[in-house]
Amino acid sequence: MTDANTPARLYLASASPRRRELLTQIGLAHEVLRVPAPPGEDEPQHPGESAADYVQRTARDKAERGRDWLRAQALPVLPLLAADTTVILDGQVLGKPADRDDAIRILRALSGQTHQVHTAVALWTGDRLLEAVSITHVRMRPLELDEIARYCDSGEPFGKAGAYGIQGLAGAFVANIDGSYTGVMGLPLFETANLLRAAGIAIP
């Protein structure tokens, strides 16, 4: 994610193109760090764990896993940024849809309702871990089943928490947001910039 004339200033422990685009938007040169995922279910929620605690833990786990992988590979030491986003409706986590039927189920649940999008950011600097959370309330207009089906046929819901991407076709479904638009995209730039400054990393 850098060119020959711009050395990376941090690692991004995420394959999300949206997070890469957002870091580029604020002029921050970075390198994507593709850390092997742990075996088993993708980021399971622990029994009794609240949705808010869950998203903070998963972002922290990603940062710590990236830190350990860097050390094992003897790669250059740079600050490492990780993030995780989850959609919460009535206290329940709505994760990435497993298939088309699951995406339809999630979007029907969100239709006409206000849900929360929590995005946690964790920045490991080598000697400390800095954390922040963005919470945004998103209200979706009522959705017809046929438009949900067409949206699922577009392929956009897959790989996204809550089965939608606000920066894509589903932007037309969103009636109102109260909070951070970039947080709903997957990386809240206000909170991220504050963490970077606290770590001594200047924003261009």
C-alpha positions in Angstrom: 0.0 0.0 0.0 3.0 2.3 -0.4 5.0 3.5 -3.4 8.8 3.5 -3.7 9.1 7.1 -2.5 6.8 6.8 0.5 7.9 4.4 3.3 5.2 2.8 5.3 4.6 4.4 8.7 2.5 1.6 10.2 1.1 -1.8 9.5 -2.6 -2.3 8.9 -3.7 -5.7 10.2 -6.7 -6.0 7.9 -7.5 -7.1 4.4 -10.5 -4.7 4.2 -10.2 -2.5 1.1 -12.4 0.1 2.9 -9.9 0.5 5.8 -7.0 0.8 3.3 -9.0 3.5 1.4 -9.7 5.4 4.6 -6.1 5.4 5.7 -5.1 6.6 2.2 -7.8 9.3 2.4 -5.9 10.9 5.3 -2.6 10.5 3.6 -1.2 7.9 5.9 1.3 5.6 4.2 0.9 2.0 5.4 1.5 -1.6 4.6 -1.1 -4.3 4.8 -0.1 -7.1 7.2 -1.8 -10.4 6.3 -1.6 -12.4 9.6 -2.8 -16.0 9.3 -6.2 -16.4 11.0 -6.5 -18.7 14.0 -8.3 -22.0 13.4 -11.9 -22.5 14.1 -14.9 -20.2 14.0 -14.3 -16.7 12.8 -14.2 -14.4 15.9 -16.7 -16.2 18.1 -18.5 -14.3 20.8 -17.7 -15.7 24.3 -20.6 -16.9 26.5 -21.9 -14.0 28.6 -19.8 -11.5 26.7 -21.7 -8.3 25.8 -21.7 -7.1 22.2 -19.7 -3.9 23.2 -17.1 -6.0 25.0 -16.9 -8.4 22.1 -15.9 -5.9 19.4 -13.3 -4.4 21.7 -11.8 -7.8 22.4 -11.7 -8.8 18.8 -9.9 -5.6 17.7 -7.4 -6.1 20.6 -6.9 -9.8 19.7 -6.1 -8.8 16.1 -3.5 -6.3 17.2 -1.9 -8.7 19.6 -1.9 -11.5 17.1 -0.3 -9.2 14.5 2.3 -8.1 17.1 3.2 -11.8 17.9 3.4 -12.7 14.2 5.7 -9.7 13.5 8.0 -10.9 16.2 8.0 -14.4 14.9 8.8 -13.3 11.4 11.5 -10.9 12.5 9.9 -8.2 10.4 10.7 -4.5 10.8 9.0 -3.0 13.9 6.3 -0.5 13.0 3.2 0.5 14.8 0.3 -1.8 14.0 -3.3 -0.8 13.6 -6.2 -3.3 13.9 -9.9 -2.7 13.9 -13.1 -4.7 14.1 -16.7 -3.7 13.3 -19.9 -5.2 14.5 -23.6 -4.5 14.0 -25.8 -4.7 17.1 -29.6 -4.9 17.1 -31.4 -5.2 20.4 -28.2 -6.3 22.1 -27.5 -9.1 19.6 -24.4 -9.2 17.3 -25.3 -9.5 13.7 -22.1 -10.7 12.0 -21.1 -11.5 8.5 -23.8 -13.5 6.7 -22.9 -17.2 6.2 -24.9 -17.4 2.9 -27.7 -15.7 0.9 -30.5 -16.9 3.2 -28.6 -15.6 6.2 -28.1 -12.2 4.5 -31.8 -12.0 3.9 -32.6 -12.9 7.5 -30.2 -10.1 8.8 -31.5 -7.5 6.4 -35.1 -8.3 7.2 -34.2 -7.8 10.9 -32.6 -4.4 10.2 -35.5 -3.2 8.0 -37.2 -0.2 9.5 -35.1 -0.4 12.7 -32.4 1.6 14.4 -29.2 -0.5 15.1 -25.8 0.3 16.5 -22.5 0.0 14.6 -19.5 -0.4 17.0 -16.1 -0.1 15.5 -13.2 -0.7 17.9 -9.6 0.4 17.0 -6.5 -1.0 18.6 -3.0 0.5 18.0 0.1 -1.4 19.2 3.2 0.8 19.3 5.7 -1.7 20.6 5.5 -0.8 24.3 1.8 -0.1 24.7 -1.7 -0.8 23.3 -4.0 2.2 22.6 -7.7 1.6 22.1 -10.8 3.5 21.1 -14.4 2.7 20.2 -16.8 4.5 17.8 -20.5 3.9 18.3 -23.0 5.0 15.6 -26.7 4.7 15.5 -28.0 3.8 12.0 -31.7 3.8 11.0 -32.7 1.8 8.0 -35.9 2.6 6.1 -38.4 -0.3 5.7 -37.2 -2.7 3.0 -39.3 -4.8 0.7 -38.3 -8.4 0.4 -37.7 -8.1 -3.3 -35.2 -5.3 -2.9 -33.5 -7.3 -0.2 -33.2 -10.2 -2.6 -31.9 -8.0 -5.4 -29.3 -6.5 -3.0 -28.2 -10.0 -2.0 -27.9 -10.9 -5.7 -25.4 -8.1 -6.1 -23.0 -9.9 -3.8 -22.4 -6.8 -1.7 -23.7 -8.1 1.7 -21.1 -10.9 1.9 -18.1 -10.4 4.0 -19.7 -7.4 5.8 -20.9 -7.2 9.4 -24.7 -6.7 9.3 -24.8 -7.8 5.7 -24.5 -4.4 4.2 -22.0 -1.7 3.2 -23.1 1.9 3.7 -20.6 3.1 1.1 -22.2 0.9 -1.6 -25.7 0.1 -2.9 -27.0 -0.1 0.7 -26.4 3.6 1.2 -29.9 4.1 -0.3 -31.3 2.0 2.6 -30.0 4.2 5.3 -32.5 6.9 6.5 -30.3 8.4 9.1 -27.0 8.0 11.0 -26.0 9.5 14.4 -22.3 9.2 14.8 -19.4 8.3 12.5 -19.9 7.5 8.8 -16.3 6.3 8.5 -16.9 4.2 11.6 -19.8 2.4 9.9 -17.5 1.9 6.9 -15.0 0.1 9.2 -12.5 2.6 10.4 -13.6 5.8 12.4 -11.1 8.4 11.2 -11.6 10.8 14.1 -10.8 8.1 16.8 -8.1 6.6 14.6 -6.3 9.9 14.2 -6.5 10.6 17.9 -4.8 7.2 18.6 -2.1 7.9 16.0 -1.4 11.3 17.5 -1.2 9.8 21.0 1.4 7.4 19.7 3.4 10.3 18.2 2.4 9.5 14.6 1.6 12.8 12.8 -1.2 12.9 10.3 -0.3 14.7 7.1 
